[in-house]
Amino acid sequence: MVQMTSAQIKRSFLIAIIVGTLLIVINQLDALINGPYTIALFLKIFITPLVPFSVSVVTTYLANRSTLV
């Protein structure tokens, strides 16, 4: 079983914050400025950082796994 270190998880969170914020600005800025503020908008804003976090975690896992082979 491949385990991720706390440093790898922290790096994934940092990537999620940076890339997620950039994606929110690109995709949702007009809605944030002009409104209306709907539940769907806040759901999109919440879910957006999960994408880069997931990608970072999966790639780290696969990289760790490949070094064990």
N, C-alpha and C positions, 0 to 999 in steps of 0.2 A: 504494500500500500504506500502510495506517495503522499507525503505530508507537506503542506505549505508552511513556511516559517511566518512568524509574525511580521517580519520585514516585508515579505512578499505580499501579505494581505494589506499592510499599510500602503505599499506602493500601488496596489490595485485600487484602494480607496482614493488615493491622491489622483490617480489617472481618471477615476470616475468623476471626481469633483471638477477637475480641469476640463476634460473633454465633455462631460455632461453639461457643464455650464455653457460651454461654447455651443453645443447643440441646442440647448434651450434658447439661447440668444438668437441663433440662426432660425430656428423653427417657430418660436413662440413670441418673439419680441413684439410683433405688431398686435397680437392679442393681449399681451401684458400692458402695452401702452394704451390701446384703444378700448379694451374690454370687449364684451362682457366677461366677467369672471365666473366661469361655470365650473361645475365639478369635473367635467371632462378636461378642461384646461389644466386644473390642478393635478388630475390623474396623469396627464401627459408629462407634466413637469416632474412629478414624482418618479415616473417610470423611466424617463430619459436617461438619468445617470446609471440605471441598472444595466443598460446595454454595454457601455465601455467597461464597467466593473466585471460583468460576466465574461466579456472577451478577454480581459486581462487575466482573470482567474483561470479560465480554460487554457489559454496559451501558456501560462506559468506551469500549470499542471502537466500539460503535454511536454513542455521543455524538461521539466523535472523527470518525467517518466522516461523520456528518450535518453537521458544521461545514465539511467540505471541499466539500460539494455546493453 
